[in-house]
Amino acid sequence: MLYKRNEYFRYTFDQPCEATFRLIKDASESSPEEISKKGKCTIIDISPHGIKMYSELFISIEKLNHVELQVTLDETPISLIGEFVWSHRKISGYEYGVRFMDDEKRESLIINELKNRRKKEIERKK
């Protein structure tokens, strides 16, 4: 599989960011229909267009390919809707790649939250 990474940036967390997810019926709907309970995951890296997440849970991404994630990168809780594009088995769980649906407001919010988070990380190291 080939991937084009025409991204502004991809932010990799020093410590993975805690998040929750739930599988949904269709990512294009305005109010997605839930088809699973919330599960825990960690965000390994993020860009305005997608994430790499880790979960101990196996998800058959061929059958259940839409997901809603809830994450707080700095202070504002963000709801992200996307679709799984790849998965990899790890020793104690699974990594998944998720591509977000196009949404300029959400992209701006991710960028601003990451800027604020990074500023705070730099200040703590001083």
C-alpha positions as CSV (number, residue, x, y, z in Angstrom):
1,M,0.0,0.0,0.0
2,L,1.2,3.5,-0.8
3,Y,0.5,6.5,1.4
4,K,1.0,10.1,0.5
5,R,1.8,12.2,3.4
6,N,0.9,15.6,2.1
7,E,0.5,16.9,5.6
8,Y,1.4,20.2,7.3
9,F,3.0,18.2,10.1
10,R,2.6,15.1,12.2
11,Y,3.0,15.6,15.9
12,T,4.3,12.5,17.8
13,F,3.6,12.6,21.6
14,D,6.4,12.0,24.1
15,Q,3.8,10.2,26.2
16,P,0.8,8.8,24.2
17,C,-2.3,10.9,24.7
18,E,-5.3,9.1,26.3
19,A,-8.5,9.0,24.3
20,T,-11.8,7.1,23.9
21,F,-13.3,5.7,20.8
22,R,-16.6,4.1,19.6
23,L,-17.4,2.4,16.4
24,I,-20.1,4.1,14.3
25,K,-22.3,3.1,11.4
26,D,-21.4,5.8,8.9
27,A,-18.9,8.7,9.2
28,S,-20.8,10.9,6.7
29,E,-23.9,11.2,8.8
30,S,-24.4,14.4,10.9
31,S,-25.3,12.3,14.0
32,P,-23.5,9.0,13.7
33,E,-25.2,5.9,14.9
34,E,-23.3,4.1,17.6
35,I,-22.5,0.4,17.0
36,S,-20.2,-0.1,20.0
37,K,-19.6,1.0,23.5
38,K,-16.7,3.4,24.2
39,G,-13.3,1.8,24.4
40,K,-10.0,3.2,25.6
41,C,-7.1,4.0,23.3
42,T,-4.0,6.1,23.2
43,I,-3.0,8.5,20.4
44,I,0.6,7.9,19.3
45,D,0.7,10.7,16.7
46,I,-1.7,13.2,15.1
47,S,-2.0,15.5,12.1
48,P,-4.9,17.7,11.1
49,H,-6.0,14.9,8.8
50,G,-5.5,11.7,10.8
51,I,-4.0,9.8,13.7
52,K,-2.1,6.7,14.7
53,M,-3.8,5.1,17.7
54,Y,-3.1,2.1,19.9
55,S,-5.7,-0.1,21.5
56,E,-5.7,-3.5,23.2
57,L,-8.9,-4.3,21.3
58,F,-9.0,-6.0,17.9
59,I,-11.2,-4.1,15.4
60,S,-12.1,-5.8,12.1
61,I,-11.5,-2.6,10.0
62,E,-12.8,-4.3,6.8
63,K,-16.3,-4.6,8.4
64,L,-16.3,-1.8,11.0
65,N,-14.4,1.0,9.3
66,H,-15.8,4.2,10.8
67,V,-14.9,5.6,14.2
68,E,-15.5,8.5,16.5
69,L,-12.7,9.6,18.9
70,Q,-12.9,11.8,21.9
71,V,-9.6,13.4,22.9
72,T,-8.3,16.4,24.8
73,L,-5.0,17.5,23.3
74,D,-4.6,20.6,25.6
75,E,-7.8,22.0,27.1
76,T,-10.6,21.7,24.7
77,P,-12.3,18.2,24.2
78,I,-12.4,17.3,20.5
79,S,-14.7,14.9,18.8
80,L,-13.0,13.4,15.7
81,I,-14.8,11.3,13.1
82,G,-12.9,9.2,10.6
83,E,-12.3,5.9,8.9
84,F,-9.7,3.2,9.6
85,V,-7.2,3.0,6.7
86,W,-4.7,0.4,8.2
87,S,-4.0,-1.8,11.2
88,H,-0.9,-3.5,12.6
89,R,-0.7,-6.2,15.2
90,K,1.6,-5.4,18.1
91,I,2.8,-7.6,21.0
92,S,0.0,-6.6,23.4
93,G,-2.5,-4.9,21.1
94,Y,-3.1,-3.2,17.8
95,E,-2.1,0.1,16.1
96,Y,-4.6,1.7,13.7
97,G,-4.4,4.5,11.2
98,V,-7.5,6.8,11.0
99,R,-8.1,9.4,8.3
100,F,-10.5,12.2,9.4
101,M,-13.3,13.5,7.4
102,D,-12.5,17.0,5.9
103,D,-13.5,19.7,8.3
104,E,-11.5,23.0,8.3
105,K,-12.8,24.0,11.8
106,R,-11.6,20.8,13.3
107,E,-8.3,21.0,11.5
108,S,-7.7,24.5,13.0
109,L,-8.8,23.3,16.4
110,I,-6.2,20.5,16.3
111,I,-3.5,22.8,15.2
112,N,-4.2,25.4,17.9
113,E,-4.5,22.8,20.6
114,L,-1.2,21.2,19.6
115,K,0.5,24.6,19.6
116,N,-0.8,25.3,23.1
117,R,0.2,21.9,24.3
118,R,3.7,22.2,22.9
119,K,4.2,25.7,24.5
120,K,3.3,24.2,27.9
121,E,5.7,21.3,27.4
122,I,8.6,23.7,26.5
123,E,7.8,25.9,29.6
124,R,7.8,22.8,31.9
125,K,11.3,21.8,30.6
126,K,12.8,25.2,31.5
